[in-house]
Amino acid sequence: MRRVLFFFLLALLVVKGAFGQAPASAGEHGQGIGVDQEGEQWALNTLKKMSLEEKVGQMFMIWARSAFLNVNGPEYQQLRDTMRRFHIGAFGATVPWDGSLLRKSSPYEMAALTNQLQRDSELPLIFAADFERGVPMRLSGGTVFPHAMAFGATHSKDFAFLFGRITAIEARAVGVHWNFFPVADINSNPLNPIINTRSFGEDVAEISELVAAYIAGARGTGMLTTAKHFPGHGDTQTDTHLAVASVNGDAKHLNEVELAPFRAAIAAGVDSIMVAHVTAPALDADSKRVASISPRIIQEVLQGQMEFRGLVVTDAMDMGALTSLFAKLPPASAAARAAVEAVKAGEDMIVAPADLENSYRGVVQAVRSGEIAESRIDDSVLKILRAKAGLKLHKSRLVDLNALAEVVGRPENQAIAQQIADAAVTLVRDNGRVLPLKSSASGGVTGGNGAAGGDDVVAVIFTDDARGDSGRVLDRLLRARLPSATVYYVDEASAAWLASDVLDAVRQARVVIAPVYIVPVPGRGARGTGGGLDMEQSTGDLLKAILAVAGAKTVVLAMGSPYMASSYPEVQNYLCLYSTATVSEISAVKAIFGEIAVRGTLPVTLPRIASRGAGLRRGLGWKAESGVGSNR
């Protein structure tokens, strides 16, 4: 039935033109990305007319934070004036942060901002974004997809292809042409605090296939793609937003493991590769040369041995892993030197410089002094202009705001995303005494052992910040099935003072549900006692206490990192959703009530819990099927 639904929806998309239809300004999506003769001539002619300052400006990308901005207001005018003063060629489209929470804007606000900046720019702009989970990663509308690791649990290239296709349609509709995705990192280190669920998994061959499938789907619908973080950020346990990470292993290992998905991406036609601020001693022994400023890694390995001819872009230049290398220099000189070294190494696009003015002036001065040849600048700028021509931006650069309501968040696309989340659900442990639950209009709950239910189910939702959205959809759906359920939201700030009340309720409950929301947060770094992406001390202690007094009747839901169970090997009922997305919350509730079959398998190894490929299979109503669960 699931497969029939998938192909029905796929056919519906084709009939409705979802793969080819786009706003009038979005380019010829159905024809993918390619520079025709006219576009090539435009790029060459444009380059010839540009001054050195204009050319250098094309190589810089700064942030444009989507929100309502009056065009005559100081905030927009400052952004516009900065663009014109430094001849900026690209923007990273994002939204403001409020502490640890994103302040999402609407697709209309994003589209209005991209349109206005395009109008105010002499040359067409490229807008890029981190739409790793689709447009809703930054905006409040659109098709919500789970984290990449959920796709690894489905093992479906078709799903990855559709993920790229739908994201491309919606991104182009709001004026974003370039996605900083897919993540091509092999997440072989469970202690990795920054890649984790952003990776498809740890199997080299499967990740390579999923990366290639995503690229095919996205490029075929007119969106530039990026494989990141070269030469691999998966086997690390340092957040490069904070400090330098090292990719260890000899050259043979790196070639066979870390670099393999990038080769697959290149073969699939990936448009750009983002180079990480990591050291790789086997590729460049200089400990002061992270990959993003290493000629050996970029020119000899990426462009030489791997024959990549597309855009080479830096990870954000304001990240601690890079800025720390120049910390002994005065700030202005440090920013300039970092940008110069990146260009000398072979980077075509400098993303988010810590100090735009001094970075820009540093590159211009390096050309004037002869440290960088102007022909080197021309090579990069011609790549950028060709990319713009391939996107047809030299013909039409604006998007149609009237089309957003039809293009963004189509119900058939939402249904596909939900199907993906459903297919990813992985049952790792089941003691046979709790699951599946059965809903009751009076609030009663019956566990999997058939025991008569009362109205005493307790859910303890563990989040990074109880003010956020995590758990809200799960809470609503749970209460719809069990109206008298008691729900607690717990974060690090509240765990200690709520612990007594929570444990009292847990002792009296017939069933306990513990959804744990843990995903990588840039700049957050390692947490918990495991040294990776783990629960904080107080929340971790509370979960351990719950398992100690009620482990046999507690269901732990990994709404994000599946590795968290390695710190709680006593867990008896464990499901992995791999994602905090709303579609994954819906899947979680449907799964624990036996409303969907559960057939996902682990795309990674969970130390002390289970090996990659493990997963207990359950049919509708949770009739047991074949499968491999915990073996640790």
N, C-alpha and C positions, 0 to 999 in steps of 0.2 A: 504493500500500500504506500509506504514512504517513497519508494522509487517511482511509482506511478504518479504521485503528487508532484515529485520533482520535475519529471518530464512534462507534465501538464503545465506547470508554471513556466517552464522554459519555453514551451511552445507559445504560451500566452504572451510572453515577453516579445518573442519574435514577431507575432502577429500584430501587436500594438506598436511595434517599431521602437521598443525601448532601447535596443542596441544601436540603432542608427539615428533615432530622433534626438535632437538637441536644440537649445536656443539658437537663433539665427547666427549669433556671433561666435558660437563655440567651435566653428570649423567643421570640416567634413568628417564627422566622427566615424562614420561607417568605413571610411577609407584609411583610418588609422593615421599614423604620423609619418610623414615623409616630405622631403624637400624637393619640389619640382623645379624645373629649369627657371621659371619666373622667380621663385623664392630664392634660389641660389644667386641669381643676378641681383636681386634686391639686397641680399646680405653683403655681396661683394661691393656693390655701389655705395651702400651705407657705410661700410668700413672705410672706404677711401675718403669719405667726406668728414670723418671724425677727427677731432683733435686728440692729443694724448690724454688730456684730462677727461674727455668724454669716453674714450675707450676704457680707461681705468675704472671709471664709474660703473660701466656695464658689468664689471667683475665683482661688484659688491651687492649683497642682499641684506636688507635690514627688515625689522619687524613692522608690520602694519596690524595694529590690534583692533579687531572689529568691534565697533560700538556705534551708536548714533553720534555723528559729528556734524555740526553745522559747518558748512563750507567756509563761512566767514569767521568762525570761531578760532581762538588761538591754538587749540590742539591740532586741528586739521591744517591750519596754515603753517604751523611749524613742521609738520610732516611733509607737506607739499614743498616748502622752501628747502628742507633738507634734501629731498629728492632732486630738486633742480640744481641746487648748489653743488652737489657731488655727482650729478648725472647718473643717479642710481638706475641700475638695469633690472633689478628684481626685488620683490618683497616676499617675506615670509608671512603668510596670513595666519594670524592666531587671535587669541582673545586675552583680556586681562586676567591676572591671577588675584585671588583674595586669600592670602596665606597659602594653605594647601589646596584650596578649591578654585576651580576654573569658573570664571563668570561668563558662561556661554552667551553668545548673541544669536540672532536669528539669521536664517539664510538671506533675508532681505537686507539686513544691515551689512552683511559681508559683501553681497553683490553691489550694493550702493557704494560701498567704500572702494571696491576694486574698480568700478566704473569711473568714479570721480578721479581717482589717481591716474587711470588711463587717459582720461580727458586732459589732465594737467601735465602729462608727460610728453616730451617731444617725440621720443621713440616708444614703441609699444613695450609694455612691461610684462615680465613673467611673474606670476604669483605661484608660490609654492606653499605647501602646508604639510604638517604631520597628521595626515588622515589615516593613521595606522589601523583604526577601527571604523573607518568610514567617516563621512562628513560630521556625524553627531559627536565625534571625539572633541570637536570645537564648537559646534553649532547645536542649537536646540531642536532642529528639525532634520529630517533625512532618515535613511535606512540604517538602523542600529545593528552593527555586527559584533560578534564576540571577539575576544583577543585572538591573536594568531595561533596560540597554542591549542585553542579549541579546534581549529582547522586541522592541526596535526592529529588530534584525537579522532577525527572523522576519516582521515587518510584519503580524502577525496580531492582529486585535481579539478573535477567539475565545480565543486564548491569554491575553490580558490580562483578559478577562472571567472565565475559569476561575481565573486567578491570584487575583483578588479574591475569588471565591466560596470557594475552598478555604482561603485564608488567614483569611477571616472565620469559617468553621466552626471552625477549629482555635483561633483566638484567643478566640472566645467560650467554647470548651470550657474554657480555662484561666482564664477570668474577666476577659479583656481585651476591652473594648467599642469601642475607638477606636484606629484605626491612623493614625499620622502618615505617611500615604502616600495618593495617589501624588505623586512628585516631578514637578512641572509645568514645571520649568526647561528651557529650550532650551540644550543644551550646545554653543554655537557657538564657544566659546573653548577650543582644545586645551590651553591652559596652566592651565585651571581645576583647582586642587588638591583641591577638596572636593565638587564635584558629579560631573563625569566619568561613570563607569559607573552612577551612581545615576539618571541621566537616561535617558529612552527614546531620545534622539538629538538631532538638530539640525533636523529637518524640522518646521515649525510645524504643518502640517495633520495629519501622521501622529501627532505627539505628542498633539495635541488629541484625536484619535480613540482612542488607547490610554489616555489619562487617563480619558476618558468611559467606555470599556469597563470599566476596572478599577473605577471608582466604581459602575457598574451591578451588577457581579458582587458586590461587597462589601456594598453597601447592601441588595441583595435578599436577603442572607443575614443581615442584622441587625447589621452593623458600621458604626460611624461612620467617615467617611473625611475626609482632610485633603489639600488641595492645597497644596503648598509649593514654593519659598520666595518668596512675593509681595514685590515685583513682578517677580521673576525673579532668579536667582542664577547663571545659566548663562554669561553673557558677562562673567565676572569672573575674576581670577586671584589673589584673596586669600581665605584661609580665615578666615571671620568668627568662628571660635572663637578666633582670635588677634588680628585687627585688622579695621578697617572696610574693606569692599569697596564699590566704586562701580559702579552699573549705568549706563553711559553710553549715549548715543544720544538723539536728539530725541524729542519726544512722539509724533510720527507713527511712528517706528521702534518705540518701546516698545509703542504701541497695536497695531501690526500683527504684532509678533513676540513680545515677552516676555509681554504680557498675554493673547494669544490662547488659550493652553491653560487659563488661569484662567477665561476666559469660557466655554470648553467645559466645564470642571468645574462651574461654577455652573449652566449649562444642564442638566447631568446630575444635579443635586441634591446636590452635595458638601455635607457637613455643616459643615465648618470650613475656614478658610484660615489657614495659618501665615504670619506676616509676618516677613520677614528683617531682620537688623541690617545693612542695606545702605543707602547713599545713592543717590538717583536724582535728579540735578540737574534733569532735565526735568520732574519731578513736584513736587519740593520743593527750592528753591534753597538752603535752609539746610543747610550742611555739617555742622552739629551735630545735625541731625534725621535719624537713620536711620529707615527706614520703620516700624519697630516702635513708634516714639514720635512719628510724624508724623501730626497730624490731617488734613493735606492729602492724604496718600497713603491713609490708612484711610477717613476720612469722606467726602472729596470724590471720590476715585477709586474705591476698592473699594466702599464702601457707596452712594455717590451715582451716579457714572457707570455703574458695573457692576452696581448694584442688588443687591448681596449682602446677604442678611438672616440668614445663619447665624452660627455662632460664629467670632469673630476671636481667634486665639491668637498669643502671642509665640513666637518661637524661644527657646531656653533663655536665661534672663536673666543667667546667669553667664558668657556668652561674652565674649571680649575685645573684640569689636567694639562692644558696648554699654557694658561697664564702663569702657572707656577714655575714654568721653565724660564720665564723672563722676569721673575720677581725681583732680581737684583738691579734691574734697570729702572730708571725713572718711568712712571706710568706712560707718559707720551712716547718715550723711546721704546718701551716694551711693546705697545700696541703696534707701532710702526714696524719693528723688527719681526714680530710674529707674522704680520701680513706679508712682508717681503720674503720671509723664508718659505711661506706657503706658496707664493707665486713661483719662486725659484724651484721649489720641489716639483711643481707641475699642476697645482690646483688652478682650475678655471674660474671657480666661484668662491668668494670669501663670504661665509655666512655669519651674520650676527657678530661683527667685530666689537670688542670691548670698548673701543674708542674709535668711532667712525672717522672723525676728522684726521686724527694722526695716522690711522691705518692707511687711509686714502693718500694722504700727503707723503707718507713713507714710500708707497709704491711708485708714485709719480717721481719723487726725488731719486729713487733707485734706478729708474729708467733714464732720467736726465744725467745721472752720474756714470752711467754705463754698467752698473752692477746687474741690471736686467736689460736684455736687449728688447727694443720696441717690437721686434718681430715676434718675440715670445708673447707679448701682450696681444698682438694681432691674432696669433693662433687661437688664444682663448676667446677673444671677442668674436671672431668669426664663428666659432662653435656656438656661442650664445645666440648670435644673430640667426644662424641656421636653425637653431631650435625654435626661435620665434617664428621664422618663416614656415617651418614644419607644422607649427600650430595655426598657421594662417593669420597670425596676429598683424602682419603687415597689411592685410586686407580689411580685417574687422577685429576690433579689440574689445568691444563692449558686449555685455550680456543683456538679455531681455528679462527684466524683472517680472513681466507679466507671465512668463513661462514657468516661473518657479513653482507655483502651486500645482502645476501638472507634472513637472519633472521630478521634483524632490520628494522622497518619501512615498512613492507609489505603493499601494497595498500589496500588489503582487511581489514587489521587491522585499517588502517587510515580511511577507510569508516565506520567502526563500531564506532570509536571514534567520527567521525563527526555526525553520527546518534544520539549518546548519547548527544552531545552538542545541536543538533537541538531539541531533545525531552525535554531538560531542560528549554528552553526559556519560561519565565513566564510573561504574560501581567497582570500587577497589576492595572494600570489605563489607560483609553483611553477616551478622550473627544469626539471622533468621528469626529474630524475636521482635523486631520493631517494624520493618518495612514489608510491604507498603502500608501507608496509612489509609484510612477510609474516612471520608468527610461525613459530617452529620449536621443536619439542620439545627439540632439543639446544641451543637458544640461538642458532642462526644467524639472520641477517637478510638479506633480499633487498630491495634498494632498487628504486625505480620504474624504473630503467634496466635492470633484469633481471640485474644483475651477481650473480655467485655470492656468497653471504654467508658470513661467518665468525661468530664468537661475540663480535664487537667492536662493540657499540652502547654509547654513553655518553650518559647523561642528566645534565644539569646543571640542577638545580632552583633557581631564584632566588627567594628569599622575603624578607620583611621580618624574619622571626625564625625561624631554623631549628628552634626549639623547638616551633613551632606545628603546626597540622594541615595547612597548605598543602603539597600534593605527596604526601601519604601515600597517598591513594587512587590517584592517577596512578602512583605508584611500584609499588604492589601489582599493578595491572592490567598495567603494562608488563612486570614480571617474570613474570607468569603467561604471557605470550606469548613473552618472551625471557628465560628463567631466568638466563642468565649476564650479563645487562646490568649495567653498572657505573653506579651512581647516586650523585651528589654533591648534598648540600644546601648552598647557599651563601647567606649573608646578609652585611650590611655588616661585621659583626664578624669574619667568617671569610674573606671573599673574598681579601684580600691574602695570607694565609699558605697558603691552599689553591690559589692561582693556578698555581703551578709544577706541582703534581701534576695538576690539572685539564687544563692545556694539554698536558702529556705524554700523557695519556690521549686527549685529543681528536685529537692528531696521528696516533695509531695507530688510531683508530676508523674503521670503515667508514661509520657514521651517527652523528650527534650530534643529540640532542633537547634543546632549551633552553626549558622552560616558565618564563615570567616572571610572577610573582604581584605585581601592583600594583593596589591599589584605594584609594579615599579613606579616610583615617583621621582622625577629628575631632581637631583640635588639632595634627596633624602638620605641616600647611602644605605649602608648595612644597618640592620636593626635587630633587636632581640638578642638572645644568647647564642644563636647559631652562627652569627657573623655574616649572614646573607639577608635574604628577604624573608623575614620571620615576624611573628607577633612581638609587640613591645612587651616589656617586662610585666606590667600589671595585668594587661589583657591575657598574656600567656599564662600567668599564674592562675587567673580565674578559670580559663579553659581547663587547665590541668586539674584544678579542684573539682570542676564539674565532672570530668571523666573519672576522678577518684571516687566520687560518691554516687555517680549515676551512669557509669560508662556503658553498661549493658543496654540501657534504654535511650542512649544519646546518639543522634545522627549528626555527624559533622559534614558540612557542605563546604568544600573549598571553592569559594567564589573569587577565584584568582589563582595565586600560586598553589600548585598541587603539592609542592615540596613541604608545606607547613606541617603535614602529618609526620614527617620524619622527626620532629621534636616531640611528638605525642604518639609513640609507637603503641600505646595501650588502646588507641581508638579501635572500636569494634565495628562501627558502621560508618563508612567513608565514601562519599561521592565527590567527584571532581567535575567542576563546571568550567574552570580555567579563566573565568571572566566575571567582571562586575557589571557587565552590560545588562540592560533590562531584559533582553531576550534570554540571557542566561538565567536571570532570576525566574522568569516564566518557566523555563525548562526545569529548573530545580524543583519548583512546586509540583509541576506535572509529574516529574519522575518519582518523587517520594510518595505520591498518591497513586502510583501505578497507572497513570493516564497515558503514558507513552512507553514504548519499548526502550530499554537501556542497552546500548551495544557499542559504545565508545571504548577505545583502549588507550592506555597510557602512551603518549608520544615521548615520554622521558622516564628515566629510572628514579624512583623515590627511595633514597637510602633507608634501610631498616624497615621498609614497607613493601615495595613491589618493584619488579623489573619493567622496563619498557615493553609494551605489548600486553601487559596484564589488563584484565577487565572481565568482570562477571556479567554474563548476558542474561537479560530478563525480558520476557515478552510483556504484552499488555496485561495489566493486572498483576504483573510481576510473576508470571509463571517462569520457573527456572529454565534456562537454556544453557548450552555449553559455554565455557569461557574460563579464563584463567584469572584468578584474583591475586591476593597477597601471597607472596612466597617467602617473606622475610620474617 
